[in-house]
Amino acid sequence: MAAVLMRPVDTFFFRDNRPFSIGEDNVTTGLFPPRPGTVYGALRSAYIHRYSDFDTFKSGTNEMIKRWMGTPSEYGDFALRGIFLHDEDGAVFPLPLDYQVVKEGGREVAVPLVLEREDDHFASDASAYRLYGPRDGKSASSEGAYVDEHTWKEELFHRSGMVVRRKDYWVTEETKVGLARSERTKQAINGMFYQMSMLRFKRENLKNQGPGFLVVCERAPDFSGVPYALLGGEGRPWVISSIDRAPLFTAEEERQIAEQIRETKVARIILLTPAFWQYGMRPSGFDPSSGHLYIGEGIRVRLLTAAIGRPLLVGGWDIVANRPKPRRPAVPAGSVLYVEVKPEEAHAFVKAVHGRKWSDESAHEGYGYAVCGAYHHSAS
């Protein structure tokens, strides 16, 4: 599977959905990590700049550019699977949101939530199933927590809890201040002060070039001739390295997942990247009247409950129209759906979940990368 590593040359910044106008809103903090569409657009633009130009891209006369990068109105073959934080130990995944985060001995530990049925309780979604934290006391938010890929995979098969980290383990903030300057007088304009928090990856005690972002591609041209891309606010340069990456699960691991689901009859569908869903907190395959979810390949499962974070607002810049894109709400990465699976359909269910994009929009850009695992009680 083709993949690209992107590492910043210096500090970087990703705009969030909040307005920022010098002299009116003079402080902005941005967001982390970037939206998949932001990275997709940066790589798309870098490839077009390297091998052609935007006028040719708009006209669709360069067959190679048209094949991979499409046209202003259509996608090309270039498609992403997902974008992840990456350090010297490999990919870093968002913590699934069906965990309770507690502090133990100066570190944060994620403990699996417990699924329980309560027929005598009423809820707005009409579900009798609920997820409960197994620990008493104050909990930290499960949003914004990260787990290395190896630990994440181990936990998928054996849910016993895991240590999590926050973004400040990899990233430090550097405040940038400035003043708007008059083009006529070249002097600072009164009242036009601004302040923004730039980000920088930490490199202390690291053996390689430092952290960055891993871009897993579903289909991609050869990026080895594209040395860098401009990504984020102020068009900061990021160095590009093409790499080969094995699929997240081997065929044997997928078989093990299916066997666990066959035994427990309950599966977890986990979003590794944000997704746009037709019904807000439910994808287009959901039938509100029956509570069933169409997976594909003729498979329907019963939706039991969900652990879903606060929606993200996703916008961006339209390079063709030269204006902001409309903002859309997205389900955040780490969101989890709990479904009941018939034992005889467990293997087909795993293939169907791993074989589709779980976003009703912009799946080409890396939205809706989902995997599944079995639900089973933790020993915690």
N, C-alpha and C positions, 0 to 999 in steps of 0.2 A: 504494500500500500504506500503510495507516494505521500510525502509530507514535507513541510517547509518549516525551518526554524527561523524566527525573526528576533533579532537582538538590537536594542537601541544603541545608537552611537553616543547619546548624551541623555539628558532628562527628557521626559515625555509627559503628555497631558491629553486626556480624553474628555471632550465636552459632554456634560449631562443634559437633561431636558430643561434645566432652569435657564431663564433669560440672563444674559450677561452683556451689559452695555456700559462701556466706560463712561463714568460721570453719573450714572444712575444706579446700577448694581455693580459696585466696585470690588466685590470679592467673589471669587468662584473657586470651587474645590474639585470639580470634575468627578469622574467615576473610574472604577477599576473592577474587573478587567474590561477591555473594550467589547462592544457588541460584535457578534460574528459578522454582521453586514459591513461594519467599518473595516475590518481586516480584509474581507472579500473585496471590497471596493479598492483598497490600497494595492492589493496584489494585481487586481485587474488593470488598474491604471498603470502600474509599474511595467507590466508586460506590454501594454499598448505603447507606452513611451519608448520602450527598448526596441521594439521591432516595427513601429509605425508611428502614427500620430493620431490625434483625436479627430481631425477632419476626415481622415481615411476610415477610422472606426465608425464615424457617423454615416459615411456614404456606403459602407459595407463592401468596398471594392477589393480589400485585401482578404483573400480566401482563408489564410492561416489565422488572421485576427478574427475574422467572422466565425470560423469554426470553433475556436476556443473561447473567445470573449463575447461573441454574439454581436448584437446591434443595440442602439439605444432603447429599443422596444422589446428585445428578446434576449434571453440568456443564451450563451454558447455552451459548449461541452464542459467547460471549467466549472467544477462544483466542489464545494467543501463538505466535509463530514462534521468537523467541529474545531474549535479553537480552545486551547488550554494553556494555563501557566506551565512553564517548564523550567526545571533546574538540573543540576548535575546528576541527580538521581532519576531523572525521567519526567514524565508528565505528572501534573498535579490536578486532581479532580475536585469539583465542589462537593461538600458534604451533602449526602441525601438529607432531606428535611424531615424524615421520619426518625430523627434522633434527638434525644435530650442531651444538651451540653452542660456538663457540671465541672467544677474546678476540684482537682485533686492534687495536692502536693505541689502547687505552683504551676500546674499545667491544666489544659482543658481536655476533658475526655468526653467523647460522644458515646452515649448509651442508647441502644435501640429502644424505640417506643414499643409498647405492647398493644396488640390488636385484641379488642374485646367486643363481644356482642351484648347489646342491652336493648332488648325488645320493648321494655316499658318506658324508655326515654324517647322524647320527641326532639327532632332536629329540623332545621330549615331545609336540609337536603333529603329528608325522608329516609336516611340511612340508619340502620340499627347498629352499625359498627363504628367504633371510636378507637383512637390511638391515645394511649396514656403513657406519661413519663413514669418509669419505675422508681425514680429517686425522689425523696422529699428534699425540701429546701430550694434555694434560689437557683435558677438555671440561666445560662447565657443564651443568646440567640444562636440558632443553628445556621442562620444566613450569614454569609461572609466567612465561613469556615472552610478549610481546605485539607485534603488528605492526599498523600503520595499514591501513585497508581498501584504499586505493589500492595500496600496496606489496604487500599480500597477494594482490590480484587479478592484478597484473603477474606475480608469482612463480608463480601457478597456471598461467599460459600459457608462461612462460619461466623454468624452474627454474635459477637461477644463484646463489642466496644472497641474504640480506637482513639488514639491521641490526635487532636486536630491542631491546626495552626491558622493564624490570621495573616492578612496581607503584609503586616509590618514585619513578618519574618523574612520576606523577600524584598520589600519595598520601603524606601524612606522618602519623606516629603521635604521639598526645598521650596521655600516661599519666594516667589518672584514678584517684585513690585515695579511699577513704572508710571510714567505720565504720558498722556497724549501730547504730541508736538504739532505746532502749526506748520503747515507746508509753506506758508508765505514768510513768516518771521523766523522759523526754525526754533522758536521758543516754546516752553511748556505752556499748556493751556490751563488756566485756573479751574480747579474743580474736576479735572479729568484724571485723577489718580486711580490706579487699579492694582489689585493684588490677586495672585493666583497661586495655587499649590501645585508645583511641578513635582513629578515623581521620578525616582531613580532606583534602579535595581541595585541591591547590595551585592558586593563582590567579595566581602571578607571571607577568608578561609575556604574559598572555592578553588577547585583544581582547574576548571575550564574557563571559558569566556564569560561566565555568569548567566543568570536567569534570562528568560525571554518568553516568547509564546510559540507553542507548537501548533501548527496549522495542519490538520489531518485532511487530506484531499480524497474525494471520491473519484474524481477524474481531473487530470491536470496536464498541461503541457510541460515541457522541460524548462524549469526555472533556473537551471545552472548558469545560463547566460545573462540573468537579471541580477545584478549585484546588490541592489537596494530598492527599498520602497519608501515612500513618504506616508507616514501613518500618524494620525492623531492631530491635535491642535497645533497650529503653527507649522504644519508640514514637516515634522522632524524626521530625519533619515533613520531607517532601520536596515541593518545588514541581513541579507537573505542567504540561507544555506539549504540546499536540497538534500533530503535524506530519504532512506527507505525505512519503513516502519511496519512491523508485523501487525496483523489485525488484533483488536483488543482481546478477543477470545479465540482459542483454537477450536477445531471441531470437537475434540474430546472435552474441552471445558463447556462448550455449548450442550453436549450430551449430558454432562454432570448437572448443569443447571436444569435441564428438562427433567431429569430423574428426580431431583429435589422437588420440583413443582408437581410432578406426578404423585409424589408421596404426600405433600402437604395440601395440595389442591388450591393453594393461595399463592399468587405471584405478585411481585412488585415491579412496576414499570417505572424506570428512573430516568429523568431527563438529565443528560450531561451538559446540554446547552439550552438556552432559552427557546421558547416556541410560541408561535401564534396559534391560538386555538379558537375555533369558530364560536363556541359557547362560553368564551371567557376562561373559565376554569376547567373546561372539558373540551376534548378535540371533536372534530367533525363526525367521527364514527360513533359518537355517543347518542343513544336514543333516550331522551328525557322521560318518555312515557313508560318505558320498560326498565330503565336503569341498566341496560346492557350496552356494551362497547364492542363495536365491530373492529376486529384486529386486522382482517385480511385473510385471504385463502379460505373464505367461507367460515371463519371462526368468529363466534360471538362469545363474550365472557361477561359475567355479571360484575359491575363495579361496586365494590364494597365501601370504600372510603378513599380519602386522599390526604396527602400532606403537601400543601401548596403554599409558597411564600407570597409576599406582596407583589403585585404586578409591576413590571418594568415599563417605562415609557421609552419606546424606540423611535428615533427619528433618523437624522442623517442629512447629507447634502446631495442634491440632484445635480450631477455634473453636466448634464445635457441642458436642463432648464435653468441652471444656475440659480437655484433657490432651495430653501429647506424642503425636505420631504415631509409629508403629513406624519404626525406622531401616532403611534399605535401601541396599545397595551400588549405586553407579552408575559407569558408564564415564566418565572425565573428558573434557571438551572438548579438542579437539586430537587425539584418537585417530584413527588412519587404518587402513582396511582396503585391502589390495591384492588386486585381482581380475583374472582373465583374461576378456576380453570378445571375443565373436565380432565381426569387422568389420562384418558385415551388421546387427548388433543395436546398434551404437554409439549411433545417434540415439535409438532407443527406450530404451536403457539410461539415457541422460542424463535424458530426460523422466521415467522411472520413479523414479530416485534423487531428483530435485528435486521430484517430486510427492508424495512420501510422508513421513511422520514416522518417523524411525529410532529410536523408543523404544517398547518393549513396554508401558510404563506411563507415565501422566502426560504424554503427548505434548501434551495440551491446554494444559499449563502452560509450554510452551516447551522441553521436553526433546526431544532427538533431532533438532535442526535439522542436516541434513547436506547437503553439496554434493559434487560429484565433479570430477575433473580427470584428465588423462592422466599416466601415468608416462613420463618420458623422462630420459635421462642428463644430468646437469649438466656444464658445462664446467669446474667447479671441481676 
